[in-house]
Amino acid sequence: MPCLAQTCTRSRPISQIASRKGAAFMNSVRGLWRWSRSVSCEPPGLSELPPASGSPQSASPDLHDHEATLYVHWPYCARRCSYCNFNKYVSRAVDHARMRKCLVRELESLLLASGVTTISSVFVGGGTPSLAEPQTLVAVLEAASRLALVPAGAEVSMEANPCSAATQRLVDFRAAGVNRISLGLQALSDADLKTLGRDHTAEEGVQALATASAVFPGHVSADLMFGRPGQHPDSWEQELRALLGSASTLGHVSLYQLTLERGTELFARAARGEPLALPDADACAEMYNTAREILSQAGLRQYEVSNFAREGAASAHNQSYWLGKPYIGVGPGAHGRFVARGEEGAAQREARVQTLEPEYWMREVERHGHGTRRRKLLSPPEVTGLDSLETLGYTKRSQAWRSSGFKTRDS
């Protein structure tokens, strides 16, 4: 759940576990963002932006409100994958300098508006952030450090594709301040990768994983997708064992079930009546449970519906979302949720969505300092989804484990 950018939704399939409990959970998560999906493509000028919708809620600032995580959205990709409907754009002429300047300016504006004084973690998603210039990450992190405390060793994650060009730049991103990589493998089958529209082979994925593990030892996450066309539980088990066999030091795995999202090539093919041979719900449930068992045996404990980690490798950024902590979203289509300070000291908790299209977003940032497209007032903080973890065998006593490490064995 690290990527919080909205489309007219994100470029990786949303995790939708094929069990009644898992499906119910994901429906509740989707409901959090449903209000923002009705935004039109052409934003109004910010001077015309309506007041935050909803009933005003008091939000007495406390120390919790002064600490937040930061999500940065890089919207560009080299190609559009067949399953992807996230906020992404294919462009051969990216103005890196302009994007960098706008990301920094919007971050400065939102930090000042929020009163946040500590950034506890950073996640750079997309799109394909590994296509950005490393100096863009440097500029963003420097801006965050100027206006807030970014603790030494704070988690700074970035999504990356396993193509050779991106892999070669991992050392540069490490030097820029990134200390954790989320690698979009998606599959270890060349046929399935082709169906998904990926631009790497299974061998290149394994090589990229080895390179990333050498550059970020113990701090690499692999994304895998199940429920793919023609996939069988037996082949899925073999794929998982092959992954773990090729990367014995892999610290983190994120699992996603393929869903057919409107606006994607696979959705269009299904709408035309093309047979996609998607596994049924029972097969997907079996694949999910098989993955839980195999990953657990390999020492990767489940700490969230989609995420599994070795001790000390759970994503602090992921956990902050689960615990309902404030976060600031910067970049085209990014989401944020924090307490906004008014001119007279008033404070209200609100959710924000930034303008979707990069060009329109940059114009708004250049004119007004930020590209907020829509705001919504929120009720006093509610932690959504934690109780759902109990359906996976967790109890409320394991909340301390989820927030601080591997301290209980309730699961």
Secondary structure, DSSP 4 states (H G I P E B T S, - for coil): ----B-----SSPPP--SSHHHHHHHHHHHHHHGGGTT--SSPPPGGGPPPPBS--------GGGGEEEEEEEE-EESS--TT--SS-EE-S---HHHHHHHHHHHHHHHHHHHT--EEEEEEEEES-GGGS-HHHHHHHHHHHHHHSB--TT-EEEEEE--SHHHHHTHHHHHHHT--EEEEEEE-S-HHHHHHTT-SS-HHHHHHHHHHHHHHSTT-EEEEEEES-TT--HHHHHHHHHHHHHH-TT--EEEEEE----TTSHHHHHHHTT-------HHHHHHHHHHHHHHHHHTT-EE-SSSEEE-TT-S-HHHHHHHTT--EEEESTTBEEEEEEE-TTS-EEEEEEEE-SSHHHHHHHHHHHS--EEEEEE-PSP---STGGGGGGT--GGGHHHHHHSS-----
